[in-house]
Amino acid sequence: MNHQKLKCYCVLLGVARKLPALLKSLPRGNYYLEDQLKRALSSAILNLSEGNGRRSIKERNRFFDISLASIAETASAIDIICAYGYITATFNEEIKSELRISYAMLMKMRK
């Protein structure tokens, strides 16, 4: 499967591997943030891989656009978690740096 060779895909999976540590920092009663963050990041990864498997440029770009929006949503959810004081600004920036990298790579993949 070609999507597994994409650096962008690998970077997003790296973010996903950090997610359990981030989610442990959330106090009880914040399930909605946990759920939103998981869904946004999953959508970014899944739409990237689905788009990469498409033959037509139009379909490929459509899935990449969805993935880009989901990366932005993931970053926003992490900002909210940081604003609530559940994670440090350093951890926030570390994760968002990886999201920015994958966003830029994905933008270059669009045609």
C-alpha positions in Angstrom: 0.0 0.0 0.0 1.5 3.2 -1.2 0.1 5.5 1.6 2.4 3.8 4.1 5.4 5.1 2.2 4.3 8.7 2.5 6.3 10.8 4.9 3.1 12.8 5.6 1.3 9.6 6.6 4.2 8.6 8.9 4.3 12.0 10.6 0.5 11.9 11.3 0.9 8.4 12.7 3.6 9.8 15.0 1.1 12.3 16.3 -1.4 9.5 16.8 1.2 7.6 18.9 1.4 10.7 21.2 -2.3 11.0 21.6 -2.6 8.6 24.5 -0.3 10.7 26.6 -2.3 13.8 25.7 -5.6 12.2 26.5 -4.4 11.0 29.9 -4.0 14.7 30.8 -7.7 15.4 30.4 -9.7 15.3 33.6 -13.0 13.4 33.7 -15.9 15.1 32.1 -14.0 16.1 28.9 -15.1 13.1 26.8 -16.3 15.4 24.1 -12.8 16.8 23.6 -11.2 13.4 23.6 -13.8 12.1 21.1 -13.4 15.1 18.8 -9.6 14.9 18.8 -9.6 11.2 18.1 -12.1 11.6 15.2 -10.3 14.6 13.7 -6.9 12.9 13.7 -8.4 9.7 12.4 -10.1 11.5 9.6 -6.8 13.2 8.6 -5.0 9.9 8.4 -7.8 8.0 6.7 -8.6 10.6 4.1 -4.9 11.0 3.3 -4.6 7.3 2.6 -7.9 7.1 0.7 -7.0 10.0 -1.5 -3.6 8.6 -2.2 -5.3 5.5 -3.6 -7.5 7.4 -6.0 -6.7 7.5 -9.7 -8.3 10.8 -10.7 -6.6 14.0 -9.7 -10.0 15.5 -8.8 -10.9 12.7 -6.4 -7.4 12.6 -5.0 -7.5 16.4 -4.2 -11.0 16.1 -2.7 -9.8 13.6 -0.1 -6.6 15.5 0.5 -8.7 18.6 1.1 -10.7 16.7 3.7 -7.5 15.5 5.3 -6.1 19.1 5.4 -9.3 20.3 7.1 -9.0 17.5 9.6 -5.4 18.4 10.4 -6.5 22.0 11.1 -9.4 20.7 13.3 -6.9 18.5 15.2 -4.6 21.5 15.8 -7.6 23.5 17.0 -8.7 20.8 19.5 -5.2 20.7 20.9 -5.2 24.5 21.2 -8.4 24.2 23.2 -6.9 21.5 25.5 -3.9 23.8 26.0 -6.1 26.8 26.7 -7.9 24.9 29.3 -4.6 24.2 31.0 -4.6 20.4 30.5 -1.3 20.3 28.6 1.7 22.5 28.6 2.4 25.0 25.9 5.6 23.1 25.0 3.7 19.8 24.4 1.1 21.8 22.5 3.7 23.3 20.2 5.5 20.0 19.8 2.4 18.3 18.4 1.3 21.3 16.4 4.8 21.5 14.8 4.3 17.9 13.5 0.8 18.8 12.3 2.2 21.8 10.4 4.8 19.6 8.8 2.2 17.1 7.6 -0.1 19.9 6.4 2.7 21.5 4.3 3.7 18.1 2.8 0.1 17.3 2.0 -0.4 20.7 0.3 2.6 19.9 -1.9 1.0 16.6 -2.9 -2.1 18.4 -4.3 -2.2 19.0 -8.0 
